[in-house]
Amino acid sequence: MTRVLITGANRGLGLEFVRQYLKQDNPPEIIIATCRDPDKATELRELAESSSSVHIFKLDTTDFDGLPNFVNKVDELVGDNGLDILINNAGAYLKVSLLEGSSDDIIENFKINAVAPFMITRSLYSTLRKSGAKNNLPVVVNVTSKMGSIQDNTSGGHYAYRTSKTALNMITKSMSVDLSNSGIKAVAIHPGWVRTAMGGPNGLIDTFESVTNMIRVIAEVRVGTNKGLFLNYDGAEIEW
Ligand SMILES: NC(=O)c1ccc[n+]([C@@H]2O[C@H](COP(=O)([O-])OP(=O)(O)OC[C@H]3O[C@@H](n4cnc5c(N)ncnc54)[C@H](OP(=O)(O)O)[C@@H]3O)[C@@H](O)[C@H]2O)c1
């Protein structure tokens, strides 16, 4: 039985992860869905009311002082079985171009998109280690963006967002090396250009297409031999 934790699960891709995991033939035993304001997370609360597997935990991913308390709550819930899948999904886009936008915005975007996934993963390291059927390894999934690919950058701009996701990619690569001795995988996945509040109405795919594919890819990564990859939502490799 799988235990999954998803950050930023109140809307967009995070909410769809919860929805699609629940629809699986063999759904996770525990889905920890975090959000900043559970009172306002109406759709997520509806999912939690429909299934006892969904547990809503309040988490501002940039509140690093609150992490020990958060991890205690996670450990209490999952017990000795640990956590199998950590999806660092929460993220933000702050607009910074060459001549507009502040240094504070760049730092804030870094904090949300790169430092927070790092701190959360570090805090949950021992919880992830407890998981571990040998052929179905625990995995850290960092939801990144193709906009963080240096190779793919032909249009420039977006300084805060692009660099924060490039940093997240490097964090993922280092994690994949550091965690491999503990039998934990780490991958960066680009969800596609998706119609969410962040992706806007012109996105090429909807959350269903993005997330059903990502769930399949995550399952493949857990049983596969590759690690430290930067993957598209359909499983294709993306150049760093
Ligand atoms: N949509 C796309 O086309 C696209 C493309 C590439 C990558 N991505 C990545 O996919 C992920 C999900 O994006 P989305 O499209 O679903 O965006 P979204 O609809 O804007 O949702 C963003 C989520 O992140 C949460 N969040 C932001 N800052 C947070 C913080 N400090 N603490 C906790 N939660 C925080 C938001 O919570 P609140 O509701 O509380 O703000 C919300 O749940 C992000 O990492 C994004 O960079 C998206």
The ligand as an SDF file (V2000), in Angstrom:
LIG
                    3D

 48 52  0  0  0  0  0  0  0  0999 V2000
    0.7650   25.1290  -15.0680 N   0  0  0  0  0  0  0  0  0  0  0  0
    1.8380   25.0120  -15.8350 C   0  0  0  0  0  0  0  0  0  0  0  0
    1.7800   25.2130  -17.0680 O   0  0  0  0  0  0  0  0  0  0  0  0
    3.1620   24.6320  -15.2260 C   0  0  0  0  0  0  0  0  0  0  0  0
    4.2580   24.4670  -16.0820 C   0  0  0  0  0  0  0  0  0  0  0  0
    5.4810   24.0880  -15.5490 C   0  0  0  0  0  0  0  0  0  0  0  0
    5.6030   23.8740  -14.2050 C   0  0  0  0  0  0  0  0  0  0  0  0
    4.5240   24.0570  -13.3650 N   0  0  0  0  0  0  0  0  0  0  0  0
    4.7300   23.8140  -11.9390 C   0  0  0  0  0  0  0  0  0  0  0  0
    3.7040   22.9820  -11.4440 O   0  0  0  0  0  0  0  0  0  0  0  0
    3.4900   23.2370  -10.0580 C   0  0  0  0  0  0  0  0  0  0  0  0
    2.0040   23.4490   -9.7910 C   0  0  0  0  0  0  0  0  0  0  0  0
    1.5960   24.5530  -10.5660 O   0  0  0  0  0  0  0  0  0  0  0  0
    0.0650   24.8480  -10.9530 P   0  0  0  0  0  0  0  0  0  0  0  0
    0.0610   25.0630  -12.4160 O   0  0  0  0  0  0  0  0  0  0  0  0
   -0.8170   23.8650  -10.3520 O   0  0  0  0  0  0  0  0  0  0  0  0
   -0.0900   26.2850  -10.2760 O   0  0  0  0  0  0  0  0  0  0  0  0
   -1.2620   26.9350   -9.3940 P   0  0  0  0  0  0  0  0  0  0  0  0
   -2.5830   26.5160   -9.8640 O   0  0  0  0  0  0  0  0  0  0  0  0
   -0.9110   28.3760   -9.3670 O   0  0  0  0  0  0  0  0  0  0  0  0
   -1.0320   26.2910   -7.9460 O   0  0  0  0  0  0  0  0  0  0  0  0
    0.1240   26.5960   -7.2090 C   0  0  0  0  0  0  0  0  0  0  0  0
    0.0270   25.8500   -5.8850 C   0  0  0  0  0  0  0  0  0  0  0  0
    1.2220   26.1130   -5.1300 O   0  0  0  0  0  0  0  0  0  0  0  0
    0.8170   26.5780   -3.8410 C   0  0  0  0  0  0  0  0  0  0  0  0
    1.8140   27.4370   -3.2110 N   0  0  0  0  0  0  0  0  0  0  0  0
    2.4210   28.5190   -3.7160 C   0  0  0  0  0  0  0  0  0  0  0  0
    3.2560   29.0400   -2.7830 N   0  0  0  0  0  0  0  0  0  0  0  0
    3.1380   28.2680   -1.6820 C   0  0  0  0  0  0  0  0  0  0  0  0
    3.7230   28.2630   -0.3880 C   0  0  0  0  0  0  0  0  0  0  0  0
    4.6140   29.1840   -0.0090 N   0  0  0  0  0  0  0  0  0  0  0  0
    3.3580   27.3160    0.4890 N   0  0  0  0  0  0  0  0  0  0  0  0
    2.4640   26.3690    0.1470 C   0  0  0  0  0  0  0  0  0  0  0  0
    1.8740   26.3140   -1.0580 N   0  0  0  0  0  0  0  0  0  0  0  0
    2.2180   27.2570   -1.9540 C   0  0  0  0  0  0  0  0  0  0  0  0
   -0.4830   27.3050   -4.0840 C   0  0  0  0  0  0  0  0  0  0  0  0
   -1.1660   27.4830   -2.8470 O   0  0  0  0  0  0  0  0  0  0  0  0
   -2.1440   28.7730   -2.5880 P   0  0  0  0  0  0  0  0  0  0  0  0
   -3.4570   28.4280   -3.2160 O   0  0  0  0  0  0  0  0  0  0  0  0
   -2.1810   28.8590   -1.1060 O   0  0  0  0  0  0  0  0  0  0  0  0
   -1.4830   29.9430   -3.2430 O   0  0  0  0  0  0  0  0  0  0  0  0
   -1.1610   26.3220   -5.0280 C   0  0  0  0  0  0  0  0  0  0  0  0
   -1.6580   25.2270   -4.3200 O   0  0  0  0  0  0  0  0  0  0  0  0
    4.3550   24.4500   -9.7210 C   0  0  0  0  0  0  0  0  0  0  0  0
    5.5610   24.0190   -9.1080 O   0  0  0  0  0  0  0  0  0  0  0  0
    4.6500   25.0550  -11.0870 C   0  0  0  0  0  0  0  0  0  0  0  0
    5.8520   25.7960  -11.1070 O   0  0  0  0  0  0  0  0  0  0  0  0
    3.3080   24.4320  -13.8490 C   0  0  0  0  0  0  0  0  0  0  0  0
  1  2  1  0
  2  3  2  0
  2  4  1  0
  4  5  1  0
  4 48  2  0
  5  6  2  0
  6  7  1  0
  7  8  2  0
  8  9  1  0
  8 48  1  0
  9 10  1  0
  9 46  1  0
 10 11  1  0
 11 12  1  0
 11 44  1  0
 12 13  1  0
 13 14  1  0
 14 15  2  0
 14 16  1  0
 14 17  1  0
 17 18  1  0
 18 19  2  0
 18 20  1  0
 18 21  1  0
 21 22  1  0
 22 23  1  0
 23 24  1  0
 23 42  1  0
 24 25  1  0
 25 26  1  0
 25 36  1  0
 26 27  1  0
 26 35  1  0
 27 28  2  0
 28 29  1  0
 29 30  1  0
 29 35  2  0
 30 31  1  0
 30 32  2  0
 32 33  1  0
 33 34  2  0
 34 35  1  0
 36 37  1  0
 36 42  1  0
 37 38  1  0
 38 39  2  0
 38 40  1  0
 38 41  1  0
 42 43  1  0
 44 45  1  0
 44 46  1  0
 46 47  1  0
M  CHG  2   8   1  16  -1
M  END
$$$$
